[in-house]
Amino acid sequence: MLRAWLVLLGGLALGCRGERAFLTRADDSTGRCTYSFTVASPVEAACPNAGGGPGLRAEMASLAARLSRLESRERGAGGSGPQGVEARGARDSQQVAPAGGLEDAYGELLRAKSRLEEEKGQLERENEELRRRLESSAQEIARLRATRCSPGGEGPDREPVRAPGKGCGELVWVGEPVVFGRADSIAGKYGVWMKDPEPVPPFTRETTWRVDTVGTEVRQLFQYEAAEQLAQGYPAKVHILPRPLESNGAVIYRGGLFFQPRRSHAVVRYDLRTEAITAEKEIPGAGYHGQYPYAWGGYTDIDLAVDETGLWVIYSTEKARGAIILSKLDPETLEIRQTWETNIRKRGVANSFIICGTLYTISSYSAPNATINFAYNTATSTSRALSIPFENRFRYLSMVDYNPTERQLFAWDSFNMVTYPIRLSQV
């Protein structure tokens, strides 16, 4: 197209020498389109040489050379003139079009990413729910196995298993912990859970109770119809206690919750049916609020316990210089019936429980392979060293209590509510 424009311009320039110029267009012998100009000379009537004069031929050769150079520049610069302008406009529109398309595609990608993130969150929630159900099922299976199978069985090298309800004996074996539930907030790092070994209607032996004891105003007592409901995390009722608990030394016994109120060296009875405090009694000289706790701390100065013989309180005094004292309590009036002073340092043990009138202590709350290391028999007022293996599976044992009806230990180990099967020797 450029050649045509330049030929046209050249023709017009040459035409300026004559009176008239004629432009013709036709295919040449090779089929290419060619343009021809005819210009009449104003001074020559006839051409002396049909092939054209030397001057005209030189001028045409110079014009052709210029045309060739201009064409080369056009090809290098991407075109000029009307066609070049059209080409640049087309390129500009083509560049704008892809840019707009990229913006649309990027927006669609962002929307797709948002949808994928929502779907991912939903899948994670569903996965967590499935994990909880699976864990609950595994815990139930473990519980059923623990209740249906005797721990260790009979054999010539084993102590005979004491059948429920056939008298007392000495602790000789503690099995592996079985997890029943797990606290889902920091308030449950340590706590207490229990069943009433001698319940009163409308409660049963399956009714399960729980208190998360992290905090300064611990007042919530969760009630569950059974341990399975506890594992699922859905309480049947929440009792709001009239006074806050000090720590996790509470027990349930004969329809009442027995606990130490916050910053007090007293013990109170909270009636589960009337939802009111029915008795309160100070423990003379008992340390409280961190004076004589167990080794792990937690204001565990006053610890209540239940065994086959009744209700107990475990504590220490300044007079006893931190040694463990046991007192038997009346469950209705909380009057002290009898007291024993041991030679076991309370701060030197991680926790304790009572079975058949004998106090047992645990060596460590965090060592995975701890032991039951001491026993104090109230019938003989004597103590002895032991070495019964005890597993701290989750490395923060804050509560251990014995249930004389189920004949197993209830414990709280770093958010986890567990039980331990036990075996007693026959008397």
C-alpha positions in Angstrom: 0.0 0.0 0.0 2.9 2.4 0.7 4.4 1.8 -2.7 1.1 2.7 -4.3 0.9 6.0 -2.3 4.4 6.9 -3.2 4.0 6.1 -6.9 0.8 8.2 -6.9 2.7 11.1 -5.3 5.6 10.7 -7.7 3.1 10.7 -10.6 1.5 13.9 -9.3 4.9 15.5 -8.9 5.8 14.7 -12.4 2.5 15.8 -13.6 3.2 19.2 -12.4 5.6 19.6 -15.4 2.8 19.0 -18.0 -0.7 20.1 -18.4 -2.3 16.8 -17.7 -1.4 13.4 -16.1 -3.2 10.1 -16.5 -3.1 7.2 -14.0 -3.8 3.7 -15.2 -3.9 0.4 -13.3 -3.5 -3.1 -14.8 -2.0 -6.5 -14.1 1.4 -7.2 -15.5 2.6 -10.4 -17.1 3.1 -12.0 -13.7 -0.3 -11.1 -12.4 0.8 -8.3 -10.1 -1.2 -5.0 -10.0 0.8 -2.1 -11.5 0.1 1.6 -11.7 1.1 3.7 -14.8 1.2 7.4 -15.3 1.0 9.3 -18.6 2.1 12.9 -18.6 2.1 15.2 -21.7 5.3 17.3 -22.2 4.6 21.0 -22.4 7.7 21.6 -24.6 8.2 18.5 -26.7 5.8 17.7 -29.5 7.4 14.2 -29.9 9.8 12.0 -28.0 13.1 11.9 -29.8 13.9 8.5 -28.1 11.0 6.1 -27.4 13.0 4.6 -24.5 13.0 8.0 -22.7 15.8 10.5 -22.2 18.7 10.0 -19.9 17.5 12.6 -17.5 14.1 11.1 -17.2 15.4 7.6 -16.8 17.8 8.8 -14.1 15.0 10.6 -12.3 12.8 7.5 -12.4 15.7 5.3 -11.1 16.3 7.7 -8.2 12.6 7.7 -7.4 12.5 3.9 -7.5 15.5 3.8 -5.1 13.9 6.2 -2.7 10.7 4.1 -2.8 12.7 1.0 -2.0 14.4 2.7 1.0 11.0 4.0 2.3 9.5 0.5 2.0 12.4 -0.9 4.1 11.9 1.7 6.7 8.1 1.0 6.8 8.7 -2.7 7.3 11.2 -1.9 10.1 8.9 0.6 11.8 5.8 -1.4 11.6 4.0 0.6 8.9 3.1 4.2 8.4 0.4 6.1 6.6 -3.3 5.2 6.9 -2.5 1.5 6.9 0.1 1.9 9.7 -2.3 3.9 11.7 -4.9 1.2 11.3 -2.4 -1.4 12.3 -1.4 0.5 15.5 -5.0 1.1 16.4 -5.7 -2.6 16.0 -2.7 -3.5 18.2 -3.8 -1.0 20.8 -7.3 -2.5 20.9 -5.8 -6.0 21.0 -3.7 -5.0 24.0 -6.6 -3.4 25.8 -8.8 -6.4 25.2 -6.4 -8.9 26.8 -5.8 -6.6 29.8 -9.6 -6.5 30.5 -9.8 -10.2 30.1 -7.0 -10.7 32.6 -8.8 -8.6 35.2 -12.0 -10.6 34.7 -10.1 -13.9 35.0 -8.3 -12.6 38.2 -11.6 -11.6 39.8 -13.0 -15.1 39.0 -9.9 -16.7 40.5 -10.4 -14.7 43.7 -14.1 -15.7 43.9 -13.1 -19.3 43.3 -10.5 -19.1 46.1 -13.0 -17.7 48.5 -15.4 -20.6 47.7 -12.6 -23.1 48.2 -11.7 -21.7 51.5 -15.3 -21.9 52.7 -15.5 -25.5 51.6 -12.2 -26.2 53.3 -13.5 -24.7 56.6 -16.6 -26.8 56.3 -14.6 -30.0 55.7 -12.3 -29.2 58.6 -15.4 -28.8 60.9 -16.9 -32.1 59.7 -13.5 -33.8 60.1 -13.3 -32.5 63.7 -16.8 -33.7 64.5 -16.0 -37.2 63.0 -12.7 -37.2 65.0 -14.7 -36.5 68.2 -17.2 -39.2 67.5 -14.4 -41.7 66.7 -12.6 -40.8 69.9 -15.9 -41.2 71.9 -16.5 -44.6 70.3 -13.0 -45.7 71.1 -13.4 -44.6 74.7 -16.7 -46.4 75.0 -15.1 -49.6 73.6 -12.2 -49.3 76.1 -14.6 -48.7 78.9 -16.7 -51.8 78.0 -13.5 -53.9 77.8 -12.3 -52.7 81.2 -15.6 -53.5 82.8 -16.1 -56.9 81.2 -12.6 -58.2 81.5 -10.9 -58.8 84.8 -7.6 -56.8 85.1 -4.9 -59.4 84.8 -7.0 -62.5 85.4 -6.2 -65.4 87.7 -3.0 -67.3 87.7 -0.4 -68.9 90.0 1.8 -65.8 89.9 -1.1 -63.3 90.4 -3.0 -62.1 93.4 -6.6 -63.2 93.3 -9.1 -60.6 92.2 -11.4 -59.5 94.9 -15.1 -59.7 93.8 -17.2 -56.6 94.4 -18.9 -56.5 97.7 -16.8 -59.3 99.4 -14.8 -57.3 101.8 -11.6 -55.2 101.7 -8.0 -55.8 101.0 -4.7 -54.1 100.2 -4.0 -52.5 96.8 -1.6 -54.6 94.8 -2.1 -53.4 91.2 -3.2 -50.4 89.1 -4.0 -50.8 85.4 -3.7 -48.4 82.5 -5.9 -45.3 82.4 -9.1 -45.4 80.3 -10.1 -42.0 78.9 -13.8 -41.2 79.3 -13.9 -37.5 78.2 -11.8 -34.4 77.6 -12.4 -30.8 78.7 -12.6 -28.4 75.8 -11.5 -25.2 77.4 -8.6 -23.9 79.6 -10.9 -24.0 82.6 -10.7 -27.8 82.4 -6.9 -28.2 82.5 -7.6 -29.6 86.0 -10.8 -30.4 87.7 -12.8 -33.2 89.4 -15.3 -35.8 88.1 -17.1 -38.4 90.1 -20.1 -40.7 90.7 -22.0 -41.1 93.9 -21.2 -44.6 95.4 -24.4 -44.4 97.5 -26.8 -42.2 95.5 -30.3 -41.0 96.6 -33.2 -40.6 94.2 -33.7 -39.2 91.7 -30.0 -39.7 91.1 -28.4 -43.1 90.2 -25.0 -44.7 90.3 -24.7 -43.8 86.6 -25.3 -40.1 87.2 -21.9 -38.4 86.6 -20.7 -35.1 88.0 -17.9 -32.8 86.9 -16.3 -29.5 87.9 -13.7 -27.6 85.9 -11.6 -25.9 88.6 -9.4 -23.4 86.8 -10.4 -19.9 87.9 -11.2 -17.8 91.0 -15.0 -18.1 90.9 -15.6 -21.8 90.3 -19.3 -22.3 90.8 -20.5 -24.6 88.0 -21.3 -28.3 88.8 -22.2 -30.2 85.6 -24.6 -33.1 85.9 -24.7 -35.9 83.3 -27.1 -38.8 83.2 -24.3 -41.2 82.5 -20.6 -41.3 81.7 -21.4 -41.6 77.9 -23.1 -38.2 78.1 -20.0 -36.8 79.8 -17.9 -38.1 76.9 -20.1 -36.4 74.4 -19.9 -33.1 76.4 -23.7 -32.5 76.8 -24.7 -32.0 80.5 -28.3 -32.7 81.5 -28.1 -29.8 84.0 -25.7 -27.2 85.4 -25.9 -26.4 89.1 -24.7 -22.9 90.2 -23.1 -23.3 93.6 -23.9 -20.6 96.2 -20.2 -20.4 97.1 -17.1 -20.9 94.9 -14.8 -24.0 95.3 -11.2 -23.6 96.4 -9.8 -26.5 94.3 -10.5 -30.0 93.1 -10.8 -31.9 96.4 -14.6 -32.3 96.2 -16.6 -35.6 96.3 -20.2 -36.7 95.8 -21.6 -38.9 98.6 -25.1 -39.8 99.6 -26.8 -37.1 97.6 -24.5 -34.3 98.6 -21.5 -32.4 97.1 -18.8 -32.0 99.8 -16.2 -29.3 99.0 -13.9 -26.7 100.5 -15.2 -23.1 99.9 -12.7 -20.6 98.4 -10.2 -19.1 100.9 -11.6 -21.1 103.8 -10.5 -24.0 106.0 -14.0 -25.3 106.3 -15.9 -28.1 104.5 -19.5 -27.7 103.4 -22.3 -30.1 102.2 -24.3 -29.0 99.2 -27.6 -30.9 98.8 -28.0 -32.0 95.2 -31.8 -32.2 95.5 -32.6 -28.9 97.3 -29.6 -27.1 95.7 -28.7 -25.5 99.0 -25.9 -25.8 101.6 -27.1 -28.0 104.5 -24.0 -28.2 106.6 -20.6 -26.4 107.2 -17.8 -27.2 109.5 -14.3 -25.8 110.0 -11.4 -28.2 110.1 -9.3 -27.0 113.2 -5.9 -25.7 112.2 -6.2 -26.9 108.6 -4.0 -25.1 106.1 -5.7 -23.5 103.1 -5.0 -21.5 100.0 -1.6 -22.9 99.3 -0.2 -23.5 102.8 -0.1 -27.4 102.6 -1.0 -28.5 99.1 0.1 -31.5 97.2 3.3 -31.3 95.2 1.6 -30.0 92.0 0.0 -27.0 93.9 -3.4 -25.8 92.9 -4.6 -24.9 96.5 -5.1 -28.6 97.2 -4.7 -28.1 101.0 -8.0 -29.8 101.8 -8.9 -33.0 99.9 -12.0 -35.0 100.5 -12.3 -38.8 99.9 -14.8 -41.6 100.1 -14.2 -45.3 100.7 -16.1 -48.4 101.9 -16.2 -47.0 105.4 -17.4 -43.5 104.7 -16.3 -39.8 104.3 -12.8 -38.6 104.9 -10.8 -35.3 104.8 -7.1 -35.2 104.1 -5.2 -32.1 105.1 -2.3 -30.8 107.3 -1.7 -28.3 110.0 1.1 -26.1 111.3 1.3 -28.3 114.4 1.8 -31.4 112.2 4.5 -29.5 110.3 3.0 -30.4 106.9 2.5 -34.1 107.6 -0.7 -35.6 106.2 -3.6 -35.8 108.7 -6.7 -38.0 108.2 -10.1 -37.3 109.8 -13.3 -39.3 109.5 -16.3 -37.1 109.1 -20.0 -37.5 109.8 -21.6 -37.1 106.3 -24.7 -35.2 107.7 -23.2 -32.9 110.3 -19.5 -32.9 109.2 -18.4 -33.4 112.8 -15.0 -35.1 113.1 -15.3 -38.6 114.4 -11.7 -39.6 114.6 -8.3 -38.3 113.5 -4.9 -39.9 112.5 -1.6 -38.1 112.0 0.8 -39.8 109.5 4.5 -39.3 108.9 4.0 -38.7 105.2 4.8 -35.1 104.0 1.9 -33.7 102.1 4.0 -31.6 99.8 6.2 -34.6 99.1 3.5 -36.5 97.2 1.4 -35.7 94.1 -2.0 -36.9 95.3 -3.7 -39.5 97.5 -6.8 -41.6 97.9 -8.3 -44.0 100.5 -9.3 -47.6 100.0 -10.7 -49.7 102.9 -9.4 -47.2 105.5 -5.9 -47.2 104.1 -4.4 -44.0 102.6 -2.3 -44.4 99.4 -0.1 -41.7 97.9 1.3 -41.2 94.4 4.9 -40.2 93.9 4.6 -37.8 90.9 2.0 -35.9 89.0 4.1 -35.5 85.8 6.4 -38.5 85.5 4.9 -40.9 83.0 6.0 -43.9 85.1 5.1 -42.9 88.7 4.4 -45.2 91.6 2.0 -45.7 94.5 4.8 -45.0 97.0 3.3 -45.0 100.5 0.4 -46.6 102.4 -1.0 -45.6 105.8 -3.3 -48.1 107.5 -5.7 -46.4 109.9 -6.6 -49.8 111.5 -3.0 -50.3 112.7 -1.9 -46.6 112.6 1.2 -47.7 110.7 2.7 -46.7 107.3 4.9 -48.6 104.8 6.6 -47.9 101.6 5.3 -49.3 98.3 6.3 -49.4 94.7 3.1 -50.1 92.6 3.5 -48.8 89.0 1.1 -45.9 88.2 1.0 -44.3 84.7 0.6 -40.6 84.2 -0.4 -40.7 80.5 -0.9 -37.0 80.0 1.7 -35.7 82.4 -0.4 -33.5 84.7 -2.3 -35.6 87.3 -4.3 -33.2 89.4 -7.1 -35.3 91.0 -7.4 -39.0 92.1 -10.4 -40.4 94.0 -11.5 -44.0 94.7 -15.1 -45.1 94.0 -15.9 -48.0 96.3 -18.9 -49.1 94.3 -17.2 -49.3 90.9 -13.9 -50.4 92.6 -11.8 -48.2 90.4 -9.9 -44.9 90.5 -11.3 -41.7 89.0 -8.7 -39.2 87.9 -8.1 -35.9 86.0 -5.0 -35.8 84.0 -4.4 -32.6 82.0 -7.9 -32.0 80.5 -8.6 -35.7 80.4 -11.1 -37.5 82.6 -9.8 -41.1 83.1 -10.4 -44.2 85.2 -7.9 -46.8 86.5 -8.8 -50.4 87.1 -7.4 -51.8 90.3 -6.8 -55.1 92.1 -6.9 -55.7 95.8 -5.5 -58.7 97.7 -7.9 -60.9 99.6 -7.8 -60.5 103.4 
